[in-house]
Amino acid sequence: MAARAYWKGYLRLSLVTIGIELHAAVARSQKLSFHQIHEPSGKRIRYQKVVPGIGPVDPDDIVSGYELDDDEYVLIDPDELDEIKLESKQTIDLVQFVDVCDIDPRYFDRPYYAMPVRNEVAEEGFAVVREALRESRKTALGQLAMRGRDYIVALRPCGNGLLLETLRYADEIRDSDGVFESIPEVDIDGDMLALACELIDRKSGDFDPSDFRSKYAQALRDLVGEKRKKGHIAAPGEDKVQPESAKVIDLMAALQKSVAGSQKRKAGRAKTASRKKKKRSASRKSRASA
């Protein structure tokens, strides 16, 4: 069964309008989370909205408030909020095209998959825009009003569809200068820099997210499974971890050792690949002679 669309509307490039729908690109159901439980009863803890000195309050008596100072608020009625909410705009106008590397990674917020609605005209127009972006190596920028607020959006090709990512506004990003200003200037040894670059070069490759797994998530699943099966957790073995106070004294020696180790592993992988290639070749010859 196809996933339900998060949003439906139109993508417009000049005079070309294409029906599209957005689907969530992040599977939030895969995230592990906990609830707070009352241990004696085993029941989940629920929360009430209370006012100090008054107690629980009626939800109809709750309004939004903007804090000016400690315990001083400007109260905003829900009807007043509704008046300033933006109407959901059903069209994303593509107003600018940039190189994807021109967008600072800090601005990317949340990804969605964009696909055409199911009709021949939309599918053809969608394919044209997608391939034009692919050939020009550009990312399209626009704005979208949805669910009471507006977003900057960036669209770029993603397989047979488009990846739409909401972007943060400039005033949402903290200036890094205030964070990094305490980092001192360091005179870098040229040989150490060369070794570090060589190590990076040896470990460079194409990004494959399936190569990475969350060790914490797996350990948590194992723990939950063990508790459910046995009702208790076996005592874990103590891992030998380098103490935090330990320091690498000779950075040059550490880099040299890392490069040498990387070279050995690379040679080992090459031998393994060569053996597999010879084995496949022998197998093909055997099948051919048969």
N, C-alpha and C positions, 0 to 999 in steps of 0.2 A: 504494500500500500504506500502510495506517494505521501511524503510528509506534507503537512498543512502549511500553506504559505504564510509567512510572517506579515507580509505587506503586498498589496497589489496596486499597480498604477501604470505610469507611462514613463518611458525614457525618450527625451526629445533632443535631437541634434538639428538645429536650425529648423527647417520645415519638415523634417522626418520625425514622426512620432511612433513609438513602438510599445506595445503592451508587454509589461514584464511583471514578474513576481519575485519576491525575496524570500529566501529560506535561511534559517540560522545555520552558520557554519561551525559553531562550537557545540559539542554534545555535552551540555552541562550535567546530564544525568550520569555521566561517567565519573563525576567528582565524588569523592568520599566525604561524608559529613557526619557529624554527631548531633544528637539531641541531649538536652539535660534531663536526667531521670531522677525521680525521688527513689533512692535506694531501698528503703524499707518496703515500699509498696510496688516498686518496679514500674510505676506509671510516669508518663511524660509530664514535665513541668510546663504549665501554661502561665501566661503573664496577664496581669490586669493593668489598665491605665488608671493611675491614682494621682491625686493632688495632695501634697503634704498637708496634714491637718484636716483634710476633708474626707479622703478615702477614695474608693472607686467612683468614676464619673461616667455619665451617659455619653456615648459616642457622638450624639447630636449636639452636645455642648462643646465639642472640641473644634477649635479653629486654628489656622496657621499663624505663627508669629515670627517676625523678623527681629532678632536681638540687636538692640542699639548699645546697651550697656548691661552690667550685671542686673538681672531681674527687671530689666526695662525692655519692653517689646512694643513693636507696632503690630497690631492685630489685623489680620487679613481674612475677610470672610471667604468661604469657598466660592460664592457667587462672583466675588470680585476677581478671584483667580481665574474663573472660567471666562471672564470677559477679556482677559489679556492673553489667554492661551491661543496659540496659532492654530488655525484650521489645518487639518491634515491635507497637505497639498498632494494631489494625485500624480503630479508630474515632476520628474527630475530633469531640469534643464542643464545640459552639458555646456558650460560657459568658458572653460579653459582646458588646455592640454599641456602637460608637463612631463618631463622625464621622471620616472619613479624615484630615481636616486636624488631628485631635487626635494623630495618630501622628507623632512627630518623624521626618523623612526619614532621619536617621542610623541608625534602627533597622531599616530595610528591608534585607534580605540577598539572597535569591534567589527569582526568580519561577517559578511553575509554572502550567500550565493545568489546571483541574479540569473534568471533564465526567462526566455520568452513565453508568453501565454500560448496556448496551443491553437494557433491558426497560421495558415501559410504566409500571410502578409507579415505578421509579427516575426515569425521564424526567419524569413528572408532578410528583413531589415536588421534584426538582431545579429545575424551572421555577418552582414556587411560591416556593421559598426565594430563587432568583435575583431574581424580580420584587419580592418583599417587600423585599429589600435595596435594589433600585433605587428603589422608590417612597419608602422611608424614608430614602434617602441615607445608609445606614449601612454600616459595615464590621464583619464578624463576626470575633471573636477566639476562638481555641481553642488546644489543645496537641496535638502529634503526636509519638509515639515511633516512630522509624524508624532502622533500621540501627545500633542500639546507643546512640543518644542521643536527647534530646528537643528539640523545637522549639516556640517560640511561632509560631502561624500567623495570618495575616489574610486573610480572603476578601472579595472584592467583585465585583460584576458586571463582565463583560468580554465584550461581544458576546452571543452565545448561551450562553456558558459563565460560569465564574467564574475569577478570577485569585487563586491562592493564593500568598502571599508569606511565606517564613520571616522571622522577626524576630530581631534580636540581643537578648540579655539586657542588663539595665541595667549590669551590671558589665563588659560588653564595650566600653562607650562611654567614651572619654576625656572628661574634663571640659574644656570649651572655655575656661574662665576662665584656666587656666594657660597657654594658648596665646595668647589675645587680650589679656592684661593689659598687654603692652608697647605696645599701640596707643594713641597719645596722643589726648586730647580735642582736637577742632578746632572753632573757631567758623566755621560755614558761612555764606557770603554768601547772602542770600535770593534775589537775582537769579540767581545761578549755580544754586541748587537748583531754581528755577522752570524754567530752561532745560534742566537735566538731566531734570526730570520731563516737559517737553514732548517732548524727544528720545525718551524711553522710550515716551510715548504714541503718537508717530508710528510707532515701530517695533514696536508691539504687534500681535499677531495670534494666530491659532489655531496650536497646535503641530502640525507635520507632520514626523515624523522623516525622511521621505523627502527633505526639503529639505536634509538634511545628509549629507555623504559624508566618509569618512576619506581625506584627501589623502595621508597617510603610507601607508596600506594600498594605495592605487592606485599610488603611486610605487614601492612595494616590488614589486608585481606586475609593473609595467613593467620594473623592473630585472632581476627574475628572468627575464622573457620575453626581454629583450635578451641577457642572459648565455647563456641556453639556445640562442638563435638564432645569435648571433655569437661567443660564447666570450669576449667582452670587453665593457667598458662604454665608451660614447662619453663624451668629456670634457663635463661639464655646463657650460652657460653660467653666468656669474656674475650672480646676481640683485643688484640694487641694494637693499640692505637698510639701513634707518636704523640708524646705530651705536647701541649700547646706551647710550653716554654722552649721546646727544641727549635733551633734555628739552623738554616743552611749557612755554614760559615764561609765556604768557598763557592761563590756563585759560578765562577768560570769552570771549576771542576764538575759542578752539577750539570751545567749546560753541555759540556763535552760528553759526560756520561749519558745524558739524555739523547744526544744526537747519535752516539754509538749504538745505544739500545734500539733506537728507531730504525737505524740502518739494518741491524740484525733481523728485526721483525719484518722489515720490508723484503729482505732477501728470503726469509722463510715463507712469506706469502707468495713470492714469485716462484719458489720451488714447488709449493703446493699446487699453484695454478698450472705449472708446467706438467706435473704428474697427472693432473686431471685431464689436461689437453691430450697427453699421450694415451691415456686410458680410453678417452672417447674416440680417438683416431683408430686404436686397435679394435675397439668394438665395432666401428663402422666397417673396417676391413673384414672382420669376421663375418658380419652379416652379408657383405657383398659376396664373399667366397661361398657362403652357404646358398 
